[in-house]
Amino acid sequence: MGNDGRYSYEFLQSGNDAAFEGFYAIYIEAIPESERKSRQQLAALVVRPDYRLLLLKRGAEVLGFTLAFIAADAGLWLLEYMAMARAQRSQGLGGALFHHACEDVETHYGPLVGLLEVDSVNEASADLATRQRRQAFYRRQGCRRLEGLSYILPLDGPPPPQMELMLYSTAPLDWVSRGQLQQWLMVLYTRVYDCPADDPRIAAMLRSLTDPVKLK
């Protein structure tokens, strides 16, 4: 992938690759326990054709990563995880990594809509400032929030924090129909989280939304 002499972008394609350890160390440090997948689950995703694990590296050192789920037939992709090593944050590398991942998706699959699961800034919490910085980062990259949607992350274990969905699109987009959003949620629930298409949490998320759903 691209290389400016100091940094390179590479795809991780095996859980046995030495770079997996660098990726996993960042993952454990940056992702809250309630939102993590197991090491075995991550290793399995690396070899799935509908996932792309992109690493930002300096030499052999892993500096950051994006893990994206691709559903080209549904017109969307999900930035399931993104993180930078602590020492590499606030240097502009995260924005470059995000846009490289977006450009990679468009190059290989066409102009798909990107979705991002983010912690809500509407919930009182000890990490509210971190949540606000994270959403502000994605807004600077051109992402917008689906207004009014309280996203339910369907993970096993302790209840996850309140969540929201943000959307990234290279085409001008100010709203999506509630029917379109329902289809997207069904794709995420069934293909990413192995939940049934009629999971009642999908209906619960949609119940109080306007139609169309505005991007804010």
C-alpha distance (Angstrom), angle and dihedral (degrees) to the residues before:
residue distance angle dihedral
M1 . . .
G2 3.78 . .
N3 3.78 119.3 .
D4 3.82 128.4 -177.4
G5 3.80 94.4 -172.0
R6 3.80 94.8 -91.8
Y7 3.80 104.8 45.0
S8 3.77 133.1 37.6
Y9 3.80 136.4 -172.5
E10 3.77 118.3 -137.2
F11 3.79 136.0 169.4
L12 3.78 117.9 -125.2
Q13 3.79 108.4 -136.8
S14 3.80 104.3 171.1
G15 3.78 136.4 43.8
N16 3.81 86.5 -140.6
D17 3.81 93.6 60.4
A18 3.81 113.2 113.6
A19 3.81 89.2 -126.2
F20 3.81 89.5 64.1
E21 3.81 89.0 77.0
G22 3.80 91.8 55.1
F23 3.78 91.3 47.8
Y24 3.80 92.8 47.1
A25 3.81 93.8 49.8
I26 3.83 90.2 55.9
Y27 3.81 90.8 44.3
I28 3.81 93.6 54.3
E29 3.80 93.0 45.6
A30 3.80 96.9 46.0
I31 3.83 107.1 33.6
P32 3.84 119.3 73.6
E33 3.79 112.5 -115.6
S34 3.81 92.5 -119.2
E35 3.83 90.2 59.6
R36 3.81 99.9 43.5
K37 3.77 131.0 108.6
S38 3.77 119.4 -143.8
R39 3.79 122.0 -96.1
Q40 3.81 89.0 -109.3
Q41 3.80 92.1 51.6
L42 3.80 91.6 50.2
A43 3.80 92.4 48.9
A44 3.81 88.4 52.3
L45 3.82 92.2 50.9
V46 3.79 92.1 54.0
V47 3.80 91.5 68.8
R48 3.81 97.1 41.4
P49 3.83 113.4 109.3
D50 3.82 91.5 -137.9
Y51 3.81 93.8 57.8
R52 3.81 131.1 71.9
L53 3.80 121.3 -167.0
L54 3.80 108.0 -165.9
L55 3.82 120.3 -167.9
L56 3.77 127.9 -159.1
K57 3.81 106.6 -149.6
R58 3.76 141.2 -179.9
G59 3.77 104.5 -156.6
A60 3.80 105.0 -48.3
E61 3.81 93.4 -23.7
V62 3.82 117.7 105.1
L63 3.81 110.0 -138.0
G64 3.79 101.0 173.6
F65 3.78 145.5 -22.1
T66 3.78 146.9 -153.7
L67 3.80 123.7 -150.6
A68 3.79 112.1 -160.0
F69 3.80 131.4 -174.9
I70 3.81 112.5 -150.8
A71 3.81 124.0 -152.0
A72 3.80 100.8 169.8
D73 3.81 92.5 165.5
A74 3.82 88.7 59.8
G75 3.80 93.9 44.0
L76 3.78 95.9 -116.6
W77 3.76 146.5 93.0
L78 3.79 130.3 -163.4
L79 3.78 124.1 -138.8
E80 3.78 90.8 -147.4
Y81 3.80 96.6 176.6
M82 3.78 137.1 4.7
A83 3.79 128.0 171.3
M84 3.77 143.1 154.9
A85 3.80 127.7 -148.0
R86 3.81 108.5 -96.5
A87 3.81 94.2 -113.2
Q88 3.82 91.4 53.1
R89 3.79 98.8 54.1
S90 3.81 125.6 113.1
Q91 3.81 93.0 23.9
G92 3.79 99.6 103.3
L93 3.80 92.8 -103.3
G94 3.80 93.9 110.9
G95 3.80 92.9 57.3
A96 3.78 91.2 48.5
L97 3.80 90.6 49.3
F98 3.81 92.2 49.1
H99 3.79 93.5 51.7
H100 3.78 92.3 44.2
A101 3.81 88.8 55.6
C102 3.83 90.8 48.4
E103 3.80 92.2 48.9
D104 3.79 90.9 48.4
V105 3.81 91.4 54.5
E106 3.80 92.4 48.7
T107 3.80 92.4 46.5
H108 3.81 93.7 52.4
Y109 3.82 102.7 31.2
G110 3.79 108.7 18.0
P111 3.82 129.5 -114.7
L112 3.80 101.7 -25.8
V113 3.81 124.3 169.9
G114 3.79 111.9 -107.4
L115 3.81 121.5 -141.1
L116 3.80 126.6 -163.2
E117 3.80 128.3 -166.2
V118 3.82 108.6 -143.6
D119 3.79 135.1 173.8
S120 3.79 111.8 -100.7
V121 3.80 120.2 -106.2
N122 3.81 89.6 -155.6
E123 3.80 94.7 74.5
A124 3.80 122.6 85.2
S125 3.79 105.6 -121.6
A126 3.78 142.1 148.1
D127 3.81 90.4 -110.9
L128 3.82 97.0 47.6
A129 3.81 92.8 121.7
T130 3.82 89.8 53.8
R131 3.79 90.9 49.5
Q132 3.79 91.0 50.2
R133 3.81 91.9 50.0
R134 3.80 90.6 49.3
Q135 3.80 93.6 51.8
A136 3.81 90.5 44.2
F137 3.81 88.9 53.3
Y138 3.80 92.6 53.6
R139 3.80 91.4 45.4
R140 3.80 89.3 55.5
Q141 3.81 87.6 55.2
G142 3.82 90.6 55.0
C143 3.82 101.0 -95.3
R144 3.81 122.6 141.6
R145 3.79 132.9 -162.7
L146 3.81 124.5 -113.9
E147 3.78 98.2 -120.3
G148 3.79 117.3 -123.1
L149 3.81 96.5 4.9
S150 3.80 115.1 131.5
Y151 3.78 99.3 -165.1
I152 3.80 117.8 -145.9
L153 3.79 112.0 -148.5
P154 3.83 105.3 -148.6
L155 3.79 100.9 -144.6
D156 3.78 129.6 141.4
G157 3.78 119.8 -117.5
P158 3.82 128.7 34.2
P159 3.80 115.7 8.9
P160 3.82 110.0 -88.4
P161 3.81 120.3 -127.6
Q162 3.77 121.4 -89.4
M163 3.78 108.3 -73.1
E164 3.78 140.7 -161.3
L165 3.80 134.2 -164.8
M166 3.78 122.8 -123.9
L167 3.78 124.4 -167.1
Y168 3.81 132.6 -145.1
S169 3.79 121.8 -164.7
T170 3.78 132.6 163.4
A171 3.81 88.7 -152.8
P172 3.84 119.6 73.5
L173 3.79 107.8 -92.3
D174 3.82 128.2 168.2
W175 3.79 101.1 165.9
V176 3.81 144.5 4.7
S177 3.78 128.0 -146.5
R178 3.77 117.6 -106.7
G179 3.80 88.7 -122.1
Q180 3.81 91.0 55.7
L181 3.79 91.0 48.4
Q182 3.80 89.8 50.2
Q183 3.80 89.9 55.0
W184 3.80 91.3 49.6
L185 3.80 92.0 49.6
M186 3.79 90.7 49.9
V187 3.81 90.3 52.6
L188 3.80 91.6 50.7
Y189 3.79 94.3 45.7
T190 3.80 95.9 46.4
R191 3.81 102.6 36.7
V192 3.80 103.1 30.8
Y193 3.80 101.7 32.1
D194 3.83 102.9 23.3
C195 3.81 92.8 -124.8
P196 3.83 123.9 145.0
A197 3.80 118.8 -92.6
D198 3.82 90.0 -119.6
D199 3.81 94.2 51.6
P200 3.84 104.0 153.7
R201 3.81 91.2 -133.3
I202 3.81 89.3 71.4
A203 3.80 91.9 58.1
A204 3.81 89.9 44.7
M205 3.81 91.2 55.1
L206 3.80 92.7 49.6
R207 3.78 98.8 42.1
S208 3.81 99.8 88.1
L209 3.81 98.5 33.6
T210 3.77 125.1 112.8
D211 3.80 119.3 -123.6
P212 2.96 113.6 -96.9
V213 3.81 100.7 32.1
K214 3.78 111.1 -134.4
L215 3.79 125.6 -135.2
K216 3.77 113.2 -132.1
